[in-house]
C-alpha cells in the first residue's frame, strides 16, 4: 500500500494505520482529511411528518 500523503510504501492496512498515526497525526493533517458531515435539508424544506390515521 502507498500513503496518499507522502507516497511511503507499507505492507498492509495495519502498517498504514500505524504509519498514519506516527507520521501524519490528525492535528497536522488539518480539516482536509476529516470526513465532511452529511448535508441535511433545512427544517422548512423537509416534508412534514407522517401521522398514522391523519394522512
PDB file of N, CA, C, O and CB in Angstrom:
ATOM      1  N   UNK A   1       0.845  -1.179   0.000  1.00  0.00           N
ATOM      2  CA  UNK A   1       0.000   0.000   0.000  1.00  0.00           C
ATOM      3  C   UNK A   1       0.888   1.238   0.000  1.00  0.00           C
ATOM      4  O   UNK A   1       2.020   1.211   0.482  1.00  0.00           O
ATOM      5  CB  UNK A   1      -0.960   0.000   1.219  1.00  0.00           C
ATOM      6  N   UNK A   2       0.350   2.322  -0.549  1.00  0.00           N
ATOM      7  CA  UNK A   2       1.097   3.566  -0.631  1.00  0.00           C
ATOM      8  C   UNK A   2       0.350   4.672   0.104  1.00  0.00           C
ATOM      9  O   UNK A   2      -0.859   4.830  -0.066  1.00  0.00           O
ATOM     10  CB  UNK A   2       1.340   3.958  -2.096  1.00  0.00           C
ATOM     11  N   UNK A   3       1.070   5.435   0.919  1.00  0.00           N
ATOM     12  CA  UNK A   3       0.493   6.557   1.648  1.00  0.00           C
ATOM     13  C   UNK A   3       0.123   7.661   0.660  1.00  0.00           C
ATOM     14  O   UNK A   3       0.940   8.058  -0.170  1.00  0.00           O
ATOM     15  CB  UNK A   3       1.479   7.087   2.725  1.00  0.00           C
ATOM     16  N   UNK A   4      -1.112   8.153   0.756  1.00  0.00           N
ATOM     17  CA  UNK A   4      -1.572   9.208  -0.144  1.00  0.00           C
ATOM     18  C   UNK A   4      -0.939  10.561   0.171  1.00  0.00           C
ATOM     19  O   UNK A   4      -0.952  11.462  -0.668  1.00  0.00           O
ATOM     20  CB  UNK A   4      -3.079   9.323  -0.075  1.00  0.00           C
ATOM     21  N   UNK A   5      -0.388  10.708   1.371  1.00  0.00           N
ATOM     22  CA  UNK A   5       0.196  11.984   1.763  1.00  0.00           C
ATOM     23  C   UNK A   5       1.661  12.081   1.363  1.00  0.00           C
ATOM     24  O   UNK A   5       2.085  13.079   0.779  1.00  0.00           O
ATOM     25  CB  UNK A   5       0.054  12.185   3.260  1.00  0.00           C
ATOM     26  N   UNK A   6       2.447  11.027   1.680  1.00  0.00           N
ATOM     27  CA  UNK A   6       3.893  11.118   1.426  1.00  0.00           C
ATOM     28  C   UNK A   6       4.410  10.056   0.458  1.00  0.00           C
ATOM     29  O   UNK A   6       5.611   9.999   0.193  1.00  0.00           O
ATOM     30  CB  UNK A   6       4.644  11.004   2.728  1.00  0.00           C
ATOM     31  N   UNK A   7       3.525   9.219  -0.073  1.00  0.00           N
ATOM     32  CA  UNK A   7       3.884   8.161  -1.014  1.00  0.00           C
ATOM     33  C   UNK A   7       4.791   7.077  -0.432  1.00  0.00           C
ATOM     34  O   UNK A   7       5.434   6.345  -1.185  1.00  0.00           O
ATOM     35  CB  UNK A   7       4.552   8.765  -2.195  1.00  0.00           C
ATOM     36  N   UNK A   8       4.851   6.963   0.899  1.00  0.00           N
ATOM     37  CA  UNK A   8       5.636   5.897   1.529  1.00  0.00           C
ATOM     38  C   UNK A   8       4.947   4.561   1.277  1.00  0.00           C
ATOM     39  O   UNK A   8       3.719   4.484   1.279  1.00  0.00           O
ATOM     40  CB  UNK A   8       5.807   6.152   3.063  1.00  0.00           C
ATOM     41  N   UNK A   9       5.726   3.520   1.063  1.00  0.00           N
ATOM     42  CA  UNK A   9       5.203   2.176   0.841  1.00  0.00           C
ATOM     43  C   UNK A   9       5.116   1.451   2.181  1.00  0.00           C
ATOM     44  O   UNK A   9       6.068   1.466   2.962  1.00  0.00           O
ATOM     45  CB  UNK A   9       6.095   1.384  -0.163  1.00  0.00           C
ATOM     46  N   UNK A  10       3.962   0.810   2.448  1.00  0.00           N
ATOM     47  CA  UNK A  10       3.788  -0.014   3.636  1.00  0.00           C
ATOM     48  C   UNK A  10       3.199  -1.353   3.210  1.00  0.00           C
ATOM     49  O   UNK A  10       2.614  -1.463   2.133  1.00  0.00           O
ATOM     50  CB  UNK A  10       2.875   0.693   4.688  1.00  0.00           C
ATOM     51  N   UNK A  11       3.353  -2.369   4.054  1.00  0.00           N
ATOM     52  CA  UNK A  11       2.984  -3.733   3.685  1.00  0.00           C
ATOM     53  C   UNK A  11       1.483  -3.987   3.646  1.00  0.00           C
ATOM     54  O   UNK A  11       1.001  -4.702   2.767  1.00  0.00           O
ATOM     55  CB  UNK A  11       3.610  -4.686   4.635  1.00  0.00           C
ATOM     56  N   UNK A  12       0.734  -3.406   4.593  1.00  0.00           N
ATOM     57  CA  UNK A  12      -0.691  -3.723   4.671  1.00  0.00           C
ATOM     58  C   UNK A  12      -1.453  -2.600   5.373  1.00  0.00           C
ATOM     59  O   UNK A  12      -0.867  -1.586   5.754  1.00  0.00           O
ATOM     60  CB  UNK A  12      -0.909  -5.060   5.411  1.00  0.00           C
ATOM     61  N   UNK A  13      -2.766  -2.789   5.540  1.00  0.00           N
ATOM     62  CA  UNK A  13      -3.592  -1.734   6.129  1.00  0.00           C
ATOM     63  C   UNK A  13      -3.240  -1.469   7.587  1.00  0.00           C
ATOM     64  O   UNK A  13      -3.346  -0.335   8.055  1.00  0.00           O
ATOM     65  CB  UNK A  13      -5.058  -2.100   6.019  1.00  0.00           C
ATOM     66  N   UNK A  14      -2.822  -2.507   8.308  1.00  0.00           N
ATOM     67  CA  UNK A  14      -2.421  -2.301   9.701  1.00  0.00           C
ATOM     68  C   UNK A  14      -1.162  -1.443   9.778  1.00  0.00           C
ATOM     69  O   UNK A  14      -1.061  -0.550  10.619  1.00  0.00           O
ATOM     70  CB  UNK A  14      -2.189  -3.651  10.401  1.00  0.00           C
ATOM     71  N   UNK A  15      -0.202  -1.721   8.897  1.00  0.00           N
ATOM     72  CA  UNK A  15       1.006  -0.894   8.832  1.00  0.00           C
ATOM     73  C   UNK A  15       0.664   0.535   8.401  1.00  0.00           C
ATOM     74  O   UNK A  15       1.275   1.490   8.880  1.00  0.00           O
ATOM     75  CB  UNK A  15       2.031  -1.513   7.856  1.00  0.00           C
ATOM     76  N   UNK A  16      -0.308   0.681   7.501  1.00  0.00           N
ATOM     77  CA  UNK A  16      -0.725   2.018   7.063  1.00  0.00           C
ATOM     78  C   UNK A  16      -1.314   2.802   8.231  1.00  0.00           C
ATOM     79  O   UNK A  16      -1.038   3.991   8.394  1.00  0.00           O
ATOM     80  CB  UNK A  16      -1.753   1.918   5.914  1.00  0.00           C
ATOM     81  N   UNK A  17      -2.129   2.127   9.041  1.00  0.00           N
ATOM     82  CA  UNK A  17      -2.715   2.785  10.209  1.00  0.00           C
ATOM     83  C   UNK A  17      -1.617   3.272  11.151  1.00  0.00           C
ATOM     84  O   UNK A  17      -1.661   4.407  11.624  1.00  0.00           O
ATOM     85  CB  UNK A  17      -3.672   1.827  10.949  1.00  0.00           C
ATOM     86  N   UNK A  18      -0.650   2.429  11.420  1.00  0.00           N
ATOM     87  CA  UNK A  18       0.468   2.811  12.285  1.00  0.00           C
ATOM     88  C   UNK A  18       1.276   3.955  11.674  1.00  0.00           C
ATOM     89  O   UNK A  18       1.672   4.886  12.376  1.00  0.00           O
ATOM     90  CB  UNK A  18       1.379   1.605  12.540  1.00  0.00           C
ATOM     91  N   UNK A  19       1.518   3.882  10.370  1.00  0.00           N
ATOM     92  CA  UNK A  19       2.251   4.937   9.666  1.00  0.00           C
ATOM     93  C   UNK A  19       1.519   6.270   9.802  1.00  0.00           C
ATOM     94  O   UNK A  19       2.129   7.297  10.097  1.00  0.00           O
ATOM     95  CB  UNK A  19       2.433   4.575   8.174  1.00  0.00           C
ATOM     96  N   UNK A  20       0.206   6.240   9.584  1.00  0.00           N
ATOM     97  CA  UNK A  20      -0.579   7.476   9.661  1.00  0.00           C
ATOM     98  C   UNK A  20      -0.536   8.066  11.067  1.00  0.00           C
ATOM     99  O   UNK A  20      -0.416   9.280  11.229  1.00  0.00           O
ATOM    100  CB  UNK A  20      -2.035   7.213   9.245  1.00  0.00           C
ATOM    101  N   UNK A  21      -0.633   7.211  12.081  1.00  0.00           N
ATOM    102  CA  UNK A  21      -0.586   7.697  13.464  1.00  0.00           C
ATOM    103  C   UNK A  21       0.773   8.298  13.808  1.00  0.00           C
ATOM    104  O   UNK A  21       0.856   9.316  14.495  1.00  0.00           O
ATOM    105  CB  UNK A  21      -0.906   6.562  14.431  1.00  0.00           C
ATOM    106  N   UNK A  22       1.847   7.650  13.319  1.00  0.00           N
ATOM    107  CA  UNK A  22       3.208   8.120  13.618  1.00  0.00           C
ATOM    108  C   UNK A  22       3.610   9.326  12.785  1.00  0.00           C
ATOM    109  O   UNK A  22       4.090  10.325  13.320  1.00  0.00           O
ATOM    110  CB  UNK A  22       4.202   7.004  13.392  1.00  0.00           C
ATOM    111  N   UNK A  23       3.414   9.233  11.485  1.00  0.00           N
ATOM    112  CA  UNK A  23       3.949  10.229  10.557  1.00  0.00           C
ATOM    113  C   UNK A  23       3.001  11.383  10.233  1.00  0.00           C
ATOM    114  O   UNK A  23       3.447  12.484   9.911  1.00  0.00           O
ATOM    115  CB  UNK A  23       4.331   9.557   9.295  1.00  0.00           C
ATOM    116  N   UNK A  24       1.706  11.133  10.316  1.00  0.00           N
ATOM    117  CA  UNK A  24       0.732  12.157   9.934  1.00  0.00           C
ATOM    118  C   UNK A  24      -0.385  12.242  10.974  1.00  0.00           C
ATOM    119  O   UNK A  24      -1.531  11.903  10.677  1.00  0.00           O
ATOM    120  CB  UNK A  24       0.144  11.852   8.537  1.00  0.00           C
ATOM    121  N   UNK A  25      -0.061  12.695  12.195  1.00  0.00           N
ATOM    122  CA  UNK A  25      -1.106  12.780  13.226  1.00  0.00           C
ATOM    123  C   UNK A  25      -2.232  13.722  12.791  1.00  0.00           C
ATOM    124  O   UNK A  25      -2.012  14.634  11.994  1.00  0.00           O
ATOM    125  CB  UNK A  25      -0.503  13.260  14.564  1.00  0.00           C
ATOM    126  N   UNK A  26      -3.423  13.499  13.313  1.00  0.00           N
ATOM    127  CA  UNK A  26      -4.592  14.287  12.917  1.00  0.00           C
ATOM    128  C   UNK A  26      -4.384  15.784  13.057  1.00  0.00           C
ATOM    129  O   UNK A  26      -4.820  16.545  12.193  1.00  0.00           O
ATOM    130  CB  UNK A  26      -5.779  13.878  13.732  1.00  0.00           C
ATOM    131  N   UNK A  27      -3.726  16.229  14.128  1.00  0.00           N
ATOM    132  CA  UNK A  27      -3.547  17.668  14.324  1.00  0.00           C
ATOM    133  C   UNK A  27      -2.663  18.302  13.247  1.00  0.00           C
ATOM    134  O   UNK A  27      -2.736  19.512  13.030  1.00  0.00           O
ATOM    135  CB  UNK A  27      -2.948  17.928  15.692  1.00  0.00           C
ATOM    136  N   UNK A  28      -1.838  17.512  12.575  1.00  0.00           N
ATOM    137  CA  UNK A  28      -1.004  18.044  11.490  1.00  0.00           C
ATOM    138  C   UNK A  28      -1.681  17.951  10.131  1.00  0.00           C
ATOM    139  O   UNK A  28      -1.337  18.697   9.214  1.00  0.00           O
ATOM    140  CB  UNK A  28       0.314  17.308  11.443  1.00  0.00           C
ATOM    141  N   UNK A  29      -2.645  17.037   9.995  1.00  0.00           N
ATOM    142  CA  UNK A  29      -3.294  16.823   8.704  1.00  0.00           C
ATOM    143  C   UNK A  29      -4.283  17.915   8.359  1.00  0.00           C
ATOM    144  O   UNK A  29      -4.472  18.220   7.181  1.00  0.00           O
ATOM    145  CB  UNK A  29      -3.993  15.497   8.693  1.00  0.00           C
ATOM    146  N   UNK A  30      -4.921  18.513   9.354  1.00  0.00           N
ATOM    147  CA  UNK A  30      -5.889  19.563   9.072  1.00  0.00           C
ATOM    148  C   UNK A  30      -7.245  19.020   8.679  1.00  0.00           C
ATOM    149  O   UNK A  30      -7.477  17.812   8.722  1.00  0.00           O
ATOM    150  CB  UNK A  30      -5.376  20.451   7.990  1.00  0.00           C
ATOM    151  N   UNK A  31      -8.142  19.915   8.293  1.00  0.00           N
ATOM    152  CA  UNK A  31      -9.522  19.570   8.007  1.00  0.00           C
ATOM    153  C   UNK A  31      -9.699  18.760   6.728  1.00  0.00           C
ATOM    154  O   UNK A  31     -10.696  18.050   6.604  1.00  0.00           O
ATOM    155  CB  UNK A  31     -10.332  20.810   7.920  1.00  0.00           C
ATOM    156  N   UNK A  32      -8.783  18.835   5.780  1.00  0.00           N
ATOM    157  CA  UNK A  32      -8.998  18.148   4.503  1.00  0.00           C
ATOM    158  C   UNK A  32      -9.046  16.638   4.652  1.00  0.00           C
ATOM    159  O   UNK A  32      -9.593  15.959   3.783  1.00  0.00           O
ATOM    160  CB  UNK A  32      -7.911  18.520   3.526  1.00  0.00           C
ATOM    161  N   UNK A  33      -8.487  16.087   5.734  1.00  0.00           N
ATOM    162  CA  UNK A  33      -8.511  14.646   5.937  1.00  0.00           C
ATOM    163  C   UNK A  33      -9.734  14.186   6.717  1.00  0.00           C
ATOM    164  O   UNK A  33      -9.995  12.985   6.793  1.00  0.00           O
ATOM    165  CB  UNK A  33      -7.262  14.210   6.651  1.00  0.00           C
ATOM    166  N   UNK A  34     -10.491  15.117   7.301  1.00  0.00           N
ATOM    167  CA  UNK A  34     -11.654  14.736   8.082  1.00  0.00           C
ATOM    168  C   UNK A  34     -12.860  14.530   7.184  1.00  0.00           C
ATOM    169  O   UNK A  34     -12.986  15.169   6.139  1.00  0.00           O
ATOM    170  CB  UNK A  34     -11.955  15.790   9.140  1.00  0.00           C
ATOM    171  N   UNK A  35     -13.737  13.641   7.594  1.00  0.00           N
ATOM    172  CA  UNK A  35     -14.951  13.407   6.811  1.00  0.00           C
ATOM    173  C   UNK A  35     -15.838  14.632   6.869  1.00  0.00           C
ATOM    174  O   UNK A  35     -15.928  15.309   7.894  1.00  0.00           O
ATOM    175  CB  UNK A  35     -15.712  12.167   7.323  1.00  0.00           C
ATOM    176  N   UNK A  36     -16.491  14.905   5.755  1.00  0.00           N
ATOM    177  CA  UNK A  36     -17.440  16.006   5.689  1.00  0.00           C
ATOM    178  C   UNK A  36     -18.775  15.522   6.257  1.00  0.00           C
ATOM    179  O   UNK A  36     -19.190  14.400   5.967  1.00  0.00           O
ATOM    180  CB  UNK A  36     -17.603  16.527   4.220  1.00  0.00           C
ATOM    181  N   UNK A  37     -19.461  16.350   7.065  1.00  0.00           N
ATOM    182  CA  UNK A  37     -20.762  15.923   7.588  1.00  0.00           C
ATOM    183  C   UNK A  37     -21.782  15.822   6.461  1.00  0.00           C
ATOM    184  O   UNK A  37     -21.682  16.521   5.453  1.00  0.00           O
ATOM    185  CB  UNK A  37     -21.261  16.901   8.671  1.00  0.00           C
ATOM    186  N   UNK A  38     -22.755  14.954   6.642  1.00  0.00           N
ATOM    187  CA  UNK A  38     -23.818  14.835   5.646  1.00  0.00           C
ATOM    188  C   UNK A  38     -24.587  16.142   5.570  1.00  0.00           C
ATOM    189  O   UNK A  38     -24.777  16.828   6.574  1.00  0.00           O
ATOM    190  CB  UNK A  38     -24.769  13.661   5.984  1.00  0.00           C
ATOM    191  N   UNK A  39     -25.021  16.470   4.379  1.00  0.00           N
ATOM    192  CA  UNK A  39     -25.793  17.686   4.193  1.00  0.00           C
ATOM    193  C   UNK A  39     -27.247  17.386   4.535  1.00  0.00           C
ATOM    194  O   UNK A  39     -27.904  16.596   3.858  1.00  0.00           O
ATOM    195  CB  UNK A  39     -25.655  18.227   2.737  1.00  0.00           C
ATOM    196  N   UNK A  40     -27.733  18.012   5.572  1.00  0.00           N
ATOM    197  CA  UNK A  40     -29.118  17.819   5.987  1.00  0.00           C
ATOM    198  C   UNK A  40     -29.959  18.954   5.411  1.00  0.00           C
ATOM    199  O   UNK A  40     -29.521  20.105   5.408  1.00  0.00           O
ATOM    200  CB  UNK A  40     -29.241  17.763   7.545  1.00  0.00           C
ATOM    201  N   UNK A  41     -31.161  18.646   4.924  1.00  0.00           N
ATOM    202  CA  UNK A  41     -32.021  19.710   4.409  1.00  0.00           C
ATOM    203  C   UNK A  41     -32.475  20.610   5.553  1.00  0.00           C
ATOM    204  O   UNK A  41     -32.564  20.174   6.700  1.00  0.00           O
ATOM    205  CB  UNK A  41     -33.243  19.118   3.668  1.00  0.00           C
ATOM    206  N   UNK A  42     -32.756  21.851   5.236  1.00  0.00           N
ATOM    207  CA  UNK A  42     -33.254  22.787   6.231  1.00  0.00           C
ATOM    208  C   UNK A  42     -34.626  22.329   6.710  1.00  0.00           C
ATOM    209  O   UNK A  42     -35.341  21.641   5.981  1.00  0.00           O
ATOM    210  CB  UNK A  42     -33.322  24.223   5.655  1.00  0.00           C
ATOM    211  N   UNK A  43     -34.995  22.703   7.918  1.00  0.00           N
ATOM    212  CA  UNK A  43     -36.252  22.244   8.517  1.00  0.00           C
ATOM    213  C   UNK A  43     -37.456  22.611   7.655  1.00  0.00           C
ATOM    214  O   UNK A  43     -38.360  21.791   7.495  1.00  0.00           O
ATOM    215  CB  UNK A  43     -36.418  22.837   9.913  1.00  0.00           C
ATOM    216  N   UNK A  44     -37.492  23.829   7.092  1.00  0.00           N
ATOM    217  CA  UNK A  44     -38.650  24.233   6.300  1.00  0.00           C
ATOM    218  C   UNK A  44     -38.705  23.497   4.956  1.00  0.00           C
ATOM    219  O   UNK A  44     -39.767  23.452   4.335  1.00  0.00           O
ATOM    220  CB  UNK A  44     -38.621  25.742   6.067  1.00  0.00           C
ATOM    221  N   UNK A  45     -37.610  22.928   4.500  1.00  0.00           N
ATOM    222  CA  UNK A  45     -37.583  22.183   3.256  1.00  0.00           C
ATOM    223  C   UNK A  45     -38.000  20.729   3.448  1.00  0.00           C
ATOM    224  O   UNK A  45     -38.397  20.071   2.487  1.00  0.00           O
ATOM    225  CB  UNK A  45     -36.206  22.247   2.649  1.00  0.00           C
ATOM    226  N   UNK A  46     -37.915  20.221   4.672  1.00  0.00           N
ATOM    227  CA  UNK A  46     -38.230  18.822   4.947  1.00  0.00           C
ATOM    228  C   UNK A  46     -39.730  18.592   4.850  1.00  0.00           C
ATOM    229  O   UNK A  46     -40.528  19.477   5.160  1.00  0.00           O
ATOM    230  CB  UNK A  46     -37.714  18.409   6.337  1.00  0.00           C
ATOM    231  N   UNK A  47     -40.100  17.409   4.421  1.00  0.00           N
ATOM    232  CA  UNK A  47     -41.519  17.044   4.325  1.00  0.00           C
ATOM    233  C   UNK A  47     -42.090  16.935   5.729  1.00  0.00           C
ATOM    234  O   UNK A  47     -41.376  16.569   6.663  1.00  0.00           O
ATOM    235  CB  UNK A  47     -41.712  15.702   3.541  1.00  0.00           C
ATOM    236  N   UNK A  48     -43.376  17.249   5.889  1.00  0.00           N
ATOM    237  CA  UNK A  48     -43.982  17.129   7.222  1.00  0.00           C
ATOM    238  C   UNK A  48     -44.033  15.661   7.632  1.00  0.00           C
ATOM    239  O   UNK A  48     -44.084  14.779   6.774  1.00  0.00           O
ATOM    240  CB  UNK A  48     -45.412  17.748   7.242  1.00  0.00           C
ATOM    241  N   UNK A  49     -44.018  15.391   8.938  1.00  0.00           N
ATOM    242  CA  UNK A  49     -44.031  14.003   9.383  1.00  0.00           C
ATOM    243  C   UNK A  49     -45.348  13.311   9.027  1.00  0.00           C
ATOM    244  O   UNK A  49     -46.400  13.945   8.947  1.00  0.00           O
ATOM    245  CB  UNK A  49     -43.794  13.933  10.888  1.00  0.00           C
ATOM    246  N   UNK A  50     -45.263  12.016   8.818  1.00  0.00           N
ATOM    247  CA  UNK A  50     -46.461  11.224   8.521  1.00  0.00           C
ATOM    248  C   UNK A  50     -47.057  10.774   9.847  1.00  0.00           C
ATOM    249  O   UNK A  50     -46.396  10.115  10.650  1.00  0.00           O
ATOM    250  CB  UNK A  50     -46.129   9.989   7.597  1.00  0.00           C
ATOM    251  N   UNK A  51     -48.328  11.144  10.066  1.00  0.00           N
ATOM    252  CA  UNK A  51     -49.021  10.776  11.299  1.00  0.00           C
ATOM    253  C   UNK A  51     -50.053   9.722  10.946  1.00  0.00           C
ATOM    254  O   UNK A  51     -50.970   9.994  10.171  1.00  0.00           O
ATOM    255  CB  UNK A  51     -49.690  12.022  11.985  1.00  0.00           C
ATOM    256  N   UNK A  52     -49.921   8.509  11.504  1.00  0.00           N
ATOM    257  CA  UNK A  52     -50.879   7.446  11.195  1.00  0.00           C
ATOM    258  C   UNK A  52     -52.312   7.885  11.517  1.00  0.00           C
ATOM    259  O   UNK A  52     -52.574   8.460  12.573  1.00  0.00           O
ATOM    260  CB  UNK A  52     -50.528   6.167  11.978  1.00  0.00           C
ATOM    261  N   UNK A  53     -53.231   7.605  10.593  1.00  0.00           N
ATOM    262  CA  UNK A  53     -54.626   7.951  10.782  1.00  0.00           C
ATOM    263  C   UNK A  53     -54.988   9.356  10.346  1.00  0.00           C
ATOM    264  O   UNK A  53     -56.170   9.686  10.244  1.00  0.00           O
ATOM    265  CB  UNK A  53     -54.979   7.783  12.193  1.00  0.00           C
ATOM    266  N   UNK A  54     -53.992  10.189  10.087  1.00  0.00           N
ATOM    267  CA  UNK A  54     -54.257  11.569   9.678  1.00  0.00           C
ATOM    268  C   UNK A  54     -53.842  11.819   8.243  1.00  0.00           C
ATOM    269  O   UNK A  54     -54.265  12.818   7.662  1.00  0.00           O
ATOM    270  CB  UNK A  54     -53.538  12.539  10.594  1.00  0.00           C
ATOM    271  N   UNK A  55     -53.027  10.953   7.640  1.00  0.00           N
ATOM    272  CA  UNK A  55     -52.559  11.156   6.268  1.00  0.00           C
ATOM    273  C   UNK A  55     -53.269  10.229   5.334  1.00  0.00           C
ATOM    274  O   UNK A  55     -53.012  10.249   4.130  1.00  0.00           O
ATOM    275  CB  UNK A  55     -51.059  10.950   6.162  1.00  0.00           C
TER     276      UNK A  55
END
